[in-house]
Amino acid sequence: MSDVSRLPDAVAENWDWQRRGACRGMDAAVFFHVDNERGFARRHREASAKQVCASCPVRAECLQHAISTEETYGIWGGLGENALRRLIAAKRRSPGPIA
């Protein structure tokens, strides 16, 4: 079972930003890799996802959500998995706000 302890409460104000995301209604496969995806296919998919994020009105909220819930899978707020892991590690070392 997934650990949901880091997720915010189920209050509309906490999640309302997701309704305004540029990715809303898109296939999630654009933002999350399939097993064993590598090389050009992965780079191309990630670039496509980041292009959607580049013009998103809630990019900052998305990134903050990913950092606060320690989401390290997929593209969130225009950042890939390695960048997310670095920000989360920095957050763990420093209790102040990141991003």
WONORTA-V133502 format. One line per field, one symbol per residue. ss: DSSP state (A for helix, B for strand, O for the rest). psi: psi as a letter, one per 30 degrees, with the letter a starting at -180 (. if undefined). Layout:
ss->???
psi->???
//
This chain:
ss->OOOOOOOOOOOAAAAAAAAAOOOOOOOAAAOOOOOOOOAAAAAAAAAAAAAAAAOOOOAAAAAAAAAAOOOOOOOBOOBOAAAAAAAAAAAAAOOOOOO
psi->kkjgffkllikefffeeffgkffkflkffefkllkgklbeeeeeeeeeefeeeegkfgeeeeeeeeefghjgkakkggkaeeeeeeeeeeeefjflkk.
//
